[in-house]
């Protein structure tokens, strides 16, 4: 083999090694990004569950029956009788 052939062969060998390292680095980065996507999807699911729970809690707290029962129990409030109701007209 001539010297030029050996230099060309060495160059191709180094090129193959370099490309193999690039492939390994790309796969490693792809795995890291996939793990991050999975983590963010899990976080999104948790936040969505919290949002649903908070919306349900809000609707419960704004429920007229719930408000009325809390007003009676905690504040001692009661509905006025018919003779205590006054209608004001302008």
C-alpha positions as CSV (number, residue, x, y, z in Angstrom):
1,X,0.0,0.0,0.0
2,X,1.2,3.4,-0.8
3,X,1.5,6.2,1.7
4,X,-1.4,8.1,0.2
5,X,-3.7,5.1,0.6
6,X,-2.7,4.7,4.3
7,X,-3.4,8.4,4.9
8,X,-6.7,8.1,3.1
9,X,-7.6,5.0,5.1
10,X,-6.6,6.7,8.4
11,X,-8.7,9.7,7.5
12,X,-11.7,7.5,6.7
13,X,-11.2,5.6,10.0
14,X,-11.1,8.9,12.0
15,X,-14.2,10.1,10.1
16,X,-16.1,7.0,11.0
17,X,-15.0,7.3,14.7
18,X,-16.1,11.0,14.7
19,X,-19.5,10.3,13.1
20,X,-20.0,7.4,15.6
21,X,-19.4,9.9,18.5
22,X,-21.8,12.4,16.9
23,X,-24.5,9.6,16.7
24,X,-23.9,8.7,20.4
25,X,-24.2,12.4,21.5
26,X,-27.4,12.8,19.5
27,X,-29.0,9.7,21.0
28,X,-28.0,10.8,24.4
29,X,-29.5,14.3,23.9
30,X,-32.7,12.7,22.4
31,X,-33.1,10.5,25.5
32,X,-32.6,13.5,27.8
33,X,-35.2,15.5,25.9
34,X,-37.6,12.5,26.0
35,X,-37.2,12.2,29.8
36,X,-37.9,16.0,30.1
37,X,-41.0,15.7,28.0
38,X,-42.3,12.9,30.2
39,X,-41.6,14.9,33.3
40,X,-43.4,17.9,31.9
41,X,-46.4,15.8,30.8
42,X,-46.6,14.3,34.3
43,X,-46.5,17.9,35.8
44,X,-49.2,19.0,33.3
45,X,-51.4,16.1,34.4
46,X,-50.9,17.0,38.1
47,X,-51.7,20.7,37.4
48,X,-54.8,19.7,35.4
49,X,-56.0,17.5,38.3
50,X,-55.4,20.4,40.7
51,X,-57.3,22.7,38.4
52,X,-60.3,20.4,38.2
53,X,-60.3,19.9,42.0
54,X,-60.2,23.7,42.5
55,X,-63.0,24.3,40.1
56,X,-65.1,21.7,41.9
57,X,-64.3,23.2,45.2
58,X,-65.2,26.7,43.8
59,X,-68.5,25.5,42.6
60,X,-69.2,23.8,45.9
61,X,-68.4,27.0,47.8
62,X,-70.6,29.1,45.6
63,X,-73.5,26.7,45.8
64,X,-76.5,28.5,47.4
65,X,-77.4,25.6,49.7
66,X,-73.8,25.5,51.0
67,X,-73.7,29.3,51.5
68,X,-77.0,29.3,53.3
69,X,-76.1,26.4,55.6
70,X,-72.8,28.1,56.5
71,X,-74.5,31.3,57.2
72,X,-76.9,29.6,59.6
73,X,-74.3,27.5,61.4
74,X,-71.3,29.8,61.6
75,X,-72.9,33.3,61.6
76,X,-76.2,32.4,63.2
77,X,-78.1,34.0,60.4
78,X,-81.7,33.1,59.4
79,X,-84.2,34.0,56.7
80,X,-86.4,36.9,57.5
81,X,-90.0,36.3,58.0
82,X,-92.5,37.7,55.6
83,X,-93.5,40.6,57.8
84,X,-89.8,41.6,58.1
85,X,-89.4,41.9,54.4
86,X,-89.9,45.4,53.0
87,X,-90.0,46.1,49.3
88,X,-88.7,49.5,48.2
89,X,-89.8,50.9,44.8
90,X,-88.4,53.9,43.1
